[in-house]
Amino acid sequence: MDTNNLLLTAIKAAIKAGQQICQVYNSSDFQIESKADNSPLTLADRVSHKTITQDLENTGLPILSEEGKNIPYEERKKWETFWLVDPLDGTKEFIKRNGEFTVNIALIQDCLPVMGVIYVPVKKELYFASLDIGSYKATDINEPAESLESLMHISAKLPSTFPEGGYVIVASRSHMNEQTKDYIDQKAAQCDSYRIVSIGSSLKFCLVAEGVAHEYPRFGPTMEWDTAAGHAIVRFTGGRVETYPQGEELQYNKENLLNPFFIVRSSFLLND
């Protein structure tokens, strides 16, 4: 398996999808619908899914996407390697027009992410990672790179900073709940000082991977496509995404695609 070519394919697909998402974002009609769970679905979700699927199909690997998720487990459980995609993570943030939404593409192998791409269309920021190269962040990326090497040359290796302002916890912009508040209160009682950073979508994983935050607790419902790309980017900085309270690494391609509660821990926290 040529991992560098696969990673470049995923990066190109994410950027192309991001460009199309921005066209919808800058229009006057999102064409908002409600899915079966009452979560929103927009035209941007649909066009991003179509673009990414068309590009990734050329790799010959199976694809599991949020907008095409009805694949029976009897078929999925035979997959050793497959793409796991969230065409538009943070649809609520997209609708709010706050820019905190992403395109997420991960490659799963033997139930763990071995590659991840997160593209932030509004900011033109790109996070990418693999087992072979580690994790990187590139800024001002609006066009696909000619090669992975040229992209790495203009990117920063992660983590690129260190959490400042005491103990830093990143939390969901739209999904804060009492259990998360209780956990943060317990953590705060153990620290001389702490602060909370709130942000939407998979950007929470990115802040931990960059070194902006020590951890991200998530004690609410998420699906596998919500976490896989961010998991890869954190994982290859030396961080960890572990189930709570069991402390086991988060797994993928389960029969039930709903994630358990988890905590994302930075490499600084684990190596302290």
C-alpha positions as CSV (number, residue, x, y, z in Angstrom):
1,M,0.0,0.0,0.0
2,D,1.5,3.3,-1.1
3,T,0.6,5.4,1.9
4,N,2.0,8.7,0.6
5,N,0.0,8.5,-2.6
6,L,-3.1,7.6,-0.6
7,L,-2.5,10.5,1.8
8,L,-2.1,12.9,-1.2
9,T,-5.3,11.6,-2.8
10,A,-7.2,12.2,0.5
11,I,-5.7,15.7,0.8
12,K,-6.7,16.7,-2.7
13,A,-10.2,15.3,-2.2
14,A,-10.6,17.3,1.1
15,I,-9.4,20.6,-0.5
16,K,-11.6,20.1,-3.5
17,A,-14.6,19.4,-1.3
18,G,-13.8,22.4,0.8
19,Q,-13.8,24.6,-2.2
20,Q,-17.3,23.4,-3.1
21,I,-18.5,23.8,0.5
22,C,-17.4,27.5,0.4
23,Q,-19.4,28.1,-2.7
24,V,-22.5,27.0,-0.8
25,Y,-21.4,28.8,2.4
26,N,-21.1,32.1,0.4
27,S,-24.5,31.6,-1.2
28,S,-28.0,32.5,0.1
29,D,-29.5,29.0,0.1
30,F,-28.0,26.2,2.2
31,Q,-31.0,23.9,1.3
32,I,-31.3,22.7,4.9
33,E,-33.1,19.4,5.6
34,S,-33.5,17.3,8.8
35,K,-32.1,13.8,9.0
36,A,-33.8,11.0,10.9
37,D,-32.1,12.1,14.1
38,N,-33.2,15.7,13.6
39,S,-29.6,16.8,12.9
40,P,-29.3,19.2,9.9
41,L,-28.2,18.3,6.4
42,T,-27.3,20.9,3.9
43,L,-26.5,21.1,0.2
44,A,-22.8,21.5,1.3
45,D,-22.9,18.0,3.0
46,R,-24.2,16.4,-0.2
47,V,-21.8,18.0,-2.7
48,S,-18.8,17.3,-0.4
49,H,-19.8,13.7,-0.1
50,K,-20.2,13.3,-3.8
51,T,-16.8,14.9,-4.5
52,I,-14.9,12.9,-1.9
53,T,-16.5,9.6,-2.8
54,Q,-15.6,10.1,-6.5
55,D,-12.0,10.8,-5.7
56,L,-11.5,8.0,-3.2
57,E,-13.2,5.4,-5.3
58,N,-10.2,5.5,-7.6
59,T,-8.1,4.0,-4.8
60,G,-10.1,0.8,-4.9
61,L,-10.6,0.8,-1.1
62,P,-14.1,0.7,0.5
63,I,-15.6,4.0,1.7
64,L,-17.8,4.6,4.8
65,S,-19.2,8.1,4.9
66,E,-21.7,9.8,7.1
67,E,-23.8,10.6,4.1
68,G,-23.6,7.0,2.8
69,K,-23.5,5.1,6.0
70,N,-26.1,2.4,5.4
71,I,-23.7,-0.4,4.7
72,P,-24.5,-3.7,6.6
73,Y,-22.1,-4.8,9.3
74,E,-21.9,-8.2,7.6
75,E,-20.2,-6.5,4.7
76,R,-18.1,-4.0,6.7
77,K,-16.6,-6.5,9.1
78,K,-14.7,-8.0,6.3
79,W,-12.9,-4.7,5.6
80,E,-9.3,-4.6,6.9
81,T,-8.6,-1.2,5.3
82,F,-11.1,1.4,4.4
83,W,-11.8,5.2,4.1
84,L,-13.9,6.8,6.9
85,V,-15.3,10.2,5.9
86,D,-17.3,13.1,7.3
87,P,-17.9,15.3,4.3
88,L,-18.9,18.3,6.5
89,D,-18.2,18.0,10.2
90,G,-19.9,20.8,12.2
91,T,-23.0,21.4,10.1
92,K,-24.5,23.4,13.0
93,E,-21.5,25.6,12.9
94,F,-21.8,25.9,9.1
95,I,-25.4,27.0,9.5
96,K,-24.4,29.5,12.2
97,R,-21.7,30.9,9.7
98,N,-19.0,30.9,12.4
99,G,-16.4,29.1,10.2
100,E,-15.8,26.3,12.6
101,F,-16.5,23.3,10.3
102,T,-14.2,20.9,8.6
103,V,-13.8,18.1,6.0
104,N,-12.6,14.9,7.6
105,I,-11.1,11.9,5.8
106,A,-9.4,9.0,7.6
107,L,-7.9,5.7,6.5
108,I,-8.7,2.9,9.0
109,Q,-6.6,-0.3,9.2
110,D,-7.4,-3.1,11.6
111,C,-9.8,-0.9,13.6
112,L,-7.4,2.1,14.1
113,P,-6.7,5.2,12.1
114,V,-3.4,5.1,10.2
115,M,-4.0,8.3,8.2
116,G,-6.0,11.5,8.7
117,V,-6.8,14.7,6.8
118,I,-8.8,17.7,8.2
119,Y,-9.4,20.7,6.0
120,V,-10.9,23.9,7.4
121,P,-12.4,25.6,4.3
122,V,-13.0,29.1,5.7
123,K,-9.5,29.5,7.2
124,K,-7.8,27.4,4.4
125,E,-6.0,25.4,7.0
126,L,-5.0,21.8,6.5
127,Y,-4.0,19.1,9.0
128,F,-2.7,15.8,7.8
129,A,-1.0,12.8,9.3
130,S,0.1,9.3,8.8
131,L,2.1,6.6,10.6
132,D,5.0,7.2,8.2
133,I,5.4,11.0,8.4
134,G,3.8,12.1,11.7
135,S,1.4,15.0,11.9
136,Y,1.5,18.4,10.1
137,K,-0.4,21.7,9.7
138,A,-0.3,23.9,6.7
139,T,-1.9,27.3,6.3
140,D,-3.3,29.3,3.4
141,I,-4.0,26.1,1.4
142,N,-6.5,26.7,-1.3
143,E,-5.3,24.4,-4.1
144,P,-4.2,20.8,-4.0
145,A,-0.4,20.2,-3.6
146,E,1.6,18.8,-6.4
147,S,3.3,16.4,-4.1
148,L,3.3,15.3,-0.5
149,E,6.9,16.4,-0.2
150,S,6.2,19.9,-1.4
151,L,3.3,20.2,1.0
152,M,5.4,19.0,4.0
153,H,8.1,21.5,3.1
154,I,5.6,24.4,3.7
155,S,4.0,22.8,6.8
156,A,4.7,22.8,10.5
157,K,5.3,19.5,12.3
158,L,2.9,19.0,15.2
159,P,2.8,19.7,18.1
160,S,4.1,23.2,17.2
161,T,3.3,25.0,20.5
162,F,2.8,24.4,24.2
163,P,-0.4,25.0,26.2
164,E,-0.3,28.4,27.9
165,G,-2.4,29.8,30.7
166,G,-2.4,26.9,33.1
167,Y,-4.2,23.6,32.4
168,V,-6.1,24.0,29.1
169,I,-9.3,22.0,28.3
170,V,-11.0,22.2,24.9
171,A,-14.7,21.7,24.8
172,S,-17.5,21.5,22.3
173,R,-19.1,24.7,21.1
174,S,-22.5,23.2,20.7
175,H,-22.6,20.0,22.9
176,M,-21.5,21.0,26.5
177,N,-23.4,18.9,29.1
178,E,-23.5,18.4,32.8
179,Q,-21.2,15.4,32.9
180,T,-18.6,17.3,30.9
181,K,-19.0,20.3,33.3
182,D,-18.6,18.0,36.3
183,Y,-15.4,16.5,34.8
184,I,-14.0,20.0,34.1
185,D,-14.8,21.1,37.7
186,Q,-13.0,18.0,39.1
187,K,-10.0,18.7,36.9
188,A,-10.0,22.4,37.8
189,A,-9.9,21.5,41.5
190,Q,-6.6,19.6,40.9
191,C,-5.0,22.6,39.1
192,D,-3.5,25.9,40.2
193,S,-5.1,27.5,37.2
194,Y,-7.0,26.4,34.1
195,R,-9.0,27.7,31.2
196,I,-11.5,26.3,28.8
197,V,-11.3,26.8,25.0
198,S,-14.6,26.2,23.2
199,I,-14.7,25.4,19.5
200,G,-16.8,23.4,17.0
201,S,-16.2,20.2,14.9
202,S,-13.0,18.2,14.7
203,L,-11.1,21.4,15.4
204,K,-11.1,20.3,19.1
205,F,-8.8,17.4,18.1
206,C,-6.6,19.8,16.1
207,L,-6.1,22.1,19.2
208,V,-4.9,19.1,21.2
209,A,-2.6,18.0,18.4
210,E,-1.1,21.4,17.9
211,G,-0.4,21.8,21.6
212,V,-2.9,24.5,22.3
213,A,-4.8,22.3,24.8
214,H,-3.9,19.5,27.2
215,E,-7.1,17.5,26.7
216,Y,-10.6,17.3,25.2
217,P,-13.2,15.3,27.1
218,R,-16.3,14.2,25.2
219,F,-19.1,12.7,27.2
220,G,-21.8,12.9,24.6
221,P,-22.8,11.0,21.4
222,T,-20.4,11.1,18.5
223,M,-20.1,8.7,15.5
224,E,-16.9,7.1,14.2
225,W,-16.7,9.5,11.2
226,D,-16.7,12.4,13.7
227,T,-13.5,11.3,15.3
228,A,-11.4,9.2,13.0
229,A,-9.4,11.9,11.2
230,G,-8.8,13.9,14.3
231,H,-7.8,10.7,16.1
232,A,-5.1,10.1,13.5
233,I,-3.7,13.6,13.8
234,V,-3.5,13.4,17.6
235,R,-2.2,9.8,17.5
236,F,0.8,10.7,15.3
237,T,1.9,13.5,17.6
238,G,2.2,11.0,20.4
239,G,-1.2,11.8,21.9
240,R,-4.0,9.4,22.6
241,V,-7.7,9.1,22.2
242,E,-9.0,6.8,24.9
243,T,-12.4,5.6,26.0
244,Y,-13.7,6.9,29.3
245,P,-13.5,5.6,32.0
246,Q,-11.9,2.4,30.6
247,G,-8.8,4.1,29.2
248,E,-8.6,1.9,26.0
249,E,-7.8,3.3,22.6
250,L,-10.9,4.2,20.6
251,Q,-11.7,1.6,18.0
252,Y,-13.4,1.8,14.6
253,N,-15.7,-0.3,12.3
254,K,-17.7,-1.5,15.2
255,E,-21.1,-3.1,14.6
256,N,-22.6,0.0,16.2
257,L,-20.9,3.1,14.8
258,L,-21.7,5.2,17.8
259,N,-18.5,6.0,19.8
260,P,-18.3,5.5,23.6
261,F,-17.4,8.5,25.8
262,F,-13.7,9.4,25.3
263,I,-10.9,11.8,26.2
264,V,-8.3,13.1,23.8
265,R,-5.0,13.6,25.7
266,S,-2.0,15.5,24.3
267,S,1.5,14.2,24.0
268,F,2.5,16.8,26.6
269,L,0.1,15.3,29.1
270,L,1.2,11.7,28.5
271,N,4.9,12.6,28.6
272,D,4.7,14.8,31.7
